[in-house]
Amino acid sequence: PGQYEINLNHVADGLKAADHAVLLKRIVKGVARRHDLDATFMAKPYGIQAGSGMHVHFSLLDATGRNVFVGEGGPSPALMHSVGGMLAHMADSIAVFAPHANSYRRLRPSEHAPTFASWGHDNRSAAVRVISAGAATRIEHRVAGADSNPYLVLAMILGAALDGMAQGTDPGAPIAGDSHTPAHDPLPTNWDYALRRFSESDFAQGNFGMDYLSLYTACKEQELAEFSIRVTDVEYDAYIRTA
């Protein structure tokens, strides 16, 4: 209830795509305020309703304008290696894909959000969905929440895809349905752990540089510390008389 899916038109520039995502948020919030309403892009504004994600669809063109993700009869090796890189670095990137305390309420089983580093062919249960559609063949990255920073999200996704192509990373076998196994790495669902993975990640450091990585981590650790000292009404209701 009250949740809408909005698809932004494709643009061939990643920076412009992030601009459009930020402008969309500002427009929606501004229009809502004019009508004495509030619009939110929280990842999980209601505990018993589905969360809000920011799915990213992307492909890669060469100098001639050809989509290099298109192979003979299916996805190309470049696409598959890109998927491999994204899966390999996904856990280290969660602190960007899920940047706030509320973000982790969305990353739960059966909440229509990925909880494992997995991929599948046109599979919405996987973290990465491969869409084979001729010249429109592309990757859908389904992990980031609607509360995330589009610029940072695209930097992590595209950086991981580039690393996967450079290293020839194998993504492993696709999943069918929701057939996750112990072979699939579980994604961090704890803010503290996600920040620690991010701060110690060679990939994140190489992607952002040490100065920005340290600044981002310090800001988020300060935010985490503030949340950790707040006692919720639920805790009082459950424990004030029984503990």
PLY file of the C-alpha trace (Angstrom):
ply
format ascii 1.0
element vertex 243
property float x
property float y
property float z
element edge 242
property int vertex1
property int vertex2
end_header
0.00 0.00 0.00
1.30 3.40 -1.01
4.30 1.91 -2.81
5.00 2.66 -6.46
7.43 1.28 -9.02
9.02 3.98 -11.14
11.19 3.21 -14.15
13.58 5.90 -15.33
14.33 6.13 -19.04
17.61 4.58 -20.12
20.54 6.93 -20.67
23.95 6.01 -22.03
25.85 7.82 -19.27
26.16 6.40 -15.76
26.65 9.78 -14.11
23.53 11.16 -15.78
21.57 8.09 -14.68
22.56 8.81 -11.06
21.60 12.47 -11.53
18.15 11.39 -12.72
17.67 9.10 -9.71
18.51 11.92 -7.28
16.32 14.43 -9.12
13.42 11.95 -9.08
13.65 11.72 -5.29
13.70 15.51 -4.92
10.75 16.00 -7.28
8.63 13.36 -5.54
9.38 14.75 -2.08
8.74 18.32 -3.24
5.37 17.51 -4.81
4.34 15.56 -1.71
5.15 18.51 0.56
3.00 20.82 -1.57
0.06 18.57 -0.76
0.89 18.29 2.96
2.10 14.72 2.49
5.37 12.94 3.12
7.11 10.75 0.54
9.88 8.48 1.76
12.54 6.40 0.08
13.31 4.42 3.23
14.25 0.84 2.44
11.70 -0.56 4.91
9.18 2.04 6.14
6.65 -0.60 7.26
7.74 -3.74 9.09
5.06 -6.02 7.64
5.11 -4.67 4.08
7.62 -5.20 1.28
10.69 -2.96 1.26
11.76 -0.51 -1.43
14.73 -1.27 -3.66
16.74 0.62 -6.26
17.36 -1.90 -9.03
20.01 -1.02 -11.61
19.85 -2.24 -15.21
22.98 -1.79 -17.30
24.77 -2.98 -20.40
28.11 -2.05 -21.96
28.74 -0.68 -25.43
32.00 -0.78 -27.37
33.37 2.08 -29.50
31.08 1.11 -32.38
27.95 1.13 -30.21
27.65 -2.67 -30.05
26.39 -4.20 -26.80
29.32 -6.39 -25.69
27.01 -8.36 -23.37
25.39 -9.99 -26.41
26.99 -13.32 -27.29
26.26 -16.05 -29.79
22.99 -17.58 -28.67
23.04 -15.94 -25.25
25.05 -13.79 -22.85
28.65 -13.12 -23.81
31.74 -14.00 -21.70
32.06 -10.29 -20.88
28.60 -10.33 -19.27
29.30 -13.51 -17.32
32.65 -12.24 -16.04
30.92 -8.99 -15.02
28.43 -11.02 -13.01
31.30 -12.93 -11.44
32.97 -9.72 -10.33
29.77 -8.33 -8.84
29.13 -11.52 -6.87
32.74 -11.68 -5.67
32.61 -8.14 -4.25
28.95 -8.00 -3.24
29.41 -8.63 0.48
32.10 -5.94 0.68
29.72 -3.49 -1.01
26.66 -3.94 1.23
27.58 -0.93 3.39
26.95 1.18 0.26
23.92 -0.75 -0.98
22.38 -0.66 2.54
23.73 2.57 4.08
21.39 3.08 7.06
20.04 1.27 10.11
16.64 0.86 8.45
18.25 -0.62 5.32
18.87 -3.94 7.04
15.21 -4.48 7.84
14.75 -5.01 4.09
17.53 -7.59 3.76
15.59 -10.50 5.22
14.42 -13.82 3.71
11.02 -13.71 1.99
11.09 -9.90 1.80
11.58 -9.73 -1.99
15.17 -8.61 -1.41
18.38 -10.60 -2.06
20.08 -12.26 0.91
22.66 -14.30 -1.03
25.29 -13.46 -3.65
23.67 -15.32 -6.53
22.64 -14.88 -10.14
20.03 -16.36 -12.44
18.57 -16.12 -15.92
15.57 -13.78 -15.69
15.27 -14.79 -12.03
13.92 -12.23 -9.58
14.97 -14.35 -6.60
18.65 -13.79 -7.38
20.80 -10.82 -6.44
21.83 -10.43 -10.08
19.34 -11.09 -12.86
20.66 -11.73 -16.37
18.20 -10.62 -19.05
18.80 -12.04 -22.54
16.93 -9.77 -24.94
18.94 -9.45 -28.14
20.47 -5.98 -28.45
18.86 -5.09 -25.07
20.69 -7.91 -23.22
21.63 -6.54 -19.83
22.28 -7.12 -16.14
19.84 -6.18 -13.40
21.51 -5.63 -10.03
18.79 -6.03 -7.37
20.57 -5.45 -4.04
20.57 -1.71 -3.31
17.78 -0.14 -1.32
15.82 2.94 -2.36
17.60 4.83 0.45
21.04 4.36 -1.09
23.23 6.96 -2.82
22.91 6.31 -6.59
26.39 7.67 -7.35
28.10 5.37 -4.86
25.94 2.39 -5.84
26.87 2.74 -9.51
30.54 3.16 -8.62
30.52 -0.13 -6.69
28.49 -2.04 -9.29
30.47 -0.87 -12.31
33.80 -1.19 -10.49
32.98 -4.80 -9.59
31.88 -5.57 -13.17
35.10 -4.09 -14.55
37.18 -6.12 -12.10
35.30 -9.27 -13.07
36.03 -8.71 -16.75
39.68 -7.93 -16.05
40.11 -11.04 -13.90
37.87 -13.33 -15.96
35.86 -14.15 -12.82
33.59 -17.19 -13.05
30.12 -16.46 -11.58
29.37 -20.13 -10.96
26.09 -21.81 -11.80
22.81 -19.87 -11.99
20.04 -20.58 -9.50
16.58 -21.76 -10.50
13.76 -20.30 -8.46
15.03 -19.70 -4.93
17.32 -22.73 -4.85
20.13 -21.22 -2.78
22.65 -23.64 -1.29
25.56 -23.38 1.19
27.73 -22.64 -1.86
26.10 -19.21 -2.12
27.64 -16.59 0.15
25.07 -15.00 2.49
25.06 -11.21 2.31
25.68 -9.22 5.51
22.40 -8.38 7.22
24.07 -6.63 10.15
25.11 -2.98 9.80
28.18 -3.27 12.01
29.49 -6.31 10.13
28.76 -4.72 6.74
30.76 -1.62 7.70
33.67 -3.74 8.88
33.70 -5.71 5.61
33.62 -2.45 3.64
36.37 -0.74 5.67
38.73 -3.71 5.32
38.01 -4.38 1.64
40.85 -4.02 -0.84
38.25 -3.73 -3.59
36.40 -0.86 -1.88
39.68 0.91 -1.19
40.78 0.56 -4.79
37.39 1.73 -6.04
36.96 4.76 -3.75
40.47 5.54 -2.58
41.59 5.33 1.05
40.64 8.91 1.94
37.00 8.58 0.90
36.68 5.04 2.26
37.90 6.26 5.67
35.58 9.27 5.62
32.53 7.20 4.65
33.30 4.59 7.29
33.81 7.21 10.01
30.48 8.92 9.22
28.59 5.64 9.22
30.24 4.43 12.42
29.16 7.67 14.10
25.61 7.10 12.86
25.71 3.48 14.06
26.93 4.57 17.50
24.00 6.97 17.83
21.48 4.26 16.96
23.09 1.77 19.32
22.33 3.90 22.42
18.64 4.40 21.56
16.32 2.00 23.40
13.12 1.26 21.45
9.53 1.11 22.65
9.47 -2.56 21.66
12.25 -3.30 24.15
10.40 -1.51 26.94
7.18 -3.37 26.11
8.95 -6.73 26.08
11.40 -6.39 28.96
10.68 -3.58 31.40
8.62 -5.84 33.68
10.00 -9.26 32.76
13.75 -8.62 32.82
0 1
1 2
2 3
3 4
4 5
5 6
6 7
7 8
8 9
9 10
10 11
11 12
12 13
13 14
14 15
15 16
16 17
17 18
18 19
19 20
20 21
21 22
22 23
23 24
24 25
25 26
26 27
27 28
28 29
29 30
30 31
31 32
32 33
33 34
34 35
35 36
36 37
37 38
38 39
39 40
40 41
41 42
42 43
43 44
44 45
45 46
46 47
47 48
48 49
49 50
50 51
51 52
52 53
53 54
54 55
55 56
56 57
57 58
58 59
59 60
60 61
61 62
62 63
63 64
64 65
65 66
66 67
67 68
68 69
69 70
70 71
71 72
72 73
73 74
74 75
75 76
76 77
77 78
78 79
79 80
80 81
81 82
82 83
83 84
84 85
85 86
86 87
87 88
88 89
89 90
90 91
91 92
92 93
93 94
94 95
95 96
96 97
97 98
98 99
99 100
100 101
101 102
102 103
103 104
104 105
105 106
106 107
107 108
108 109
109 110
110 111
111 112
112 113
113 114
114 115
115 116
116 117
117 118
118 119
119 120
120 121
121 122
122 123
123 124
124 125
125 126
126 127
127 128
128 129
129 130
130 131
131 132
132 133
133 134
134 135
135 136
136 137
137 138
138 139
139 140
140 141
141 142
142 143
143 144
144 145
145 146
146 147
147 148
148 149
149 150
150 151
151 152
152 153
153 154
154 155
155 156
156 157
157 158
158 159
159 160
160 161
161 162
162 163
163 164
164 165
165 166
166 167
167 168
168 169
169 170
170 171
171 172
172 173
173 174
174 175
175 176
176 177
177 178
178 179
179 180
180 181
181 182
182 183
183 184
184 185
185 186
186 187
187 188
188 189
189 190
190 191
191 192
192 193
193 194
194 195
195 196
196 197
197 198
198 199
199 200
200 201
201 202
202 203
203 204
204 205
205 206
206 207
207 208
208 209
209 210
210 211
211 212
212 213
213 214
214 215
215 216
216 217
217 218
218 219
219 220
220 221
221 222
222 223
223 224
224 225
225 226
226 227
227 228
228 229
229 230
230 231
231 232
232 233
233 234
234 235
235 236
236 237
237 238
238 239
239 240
240 241
241 242
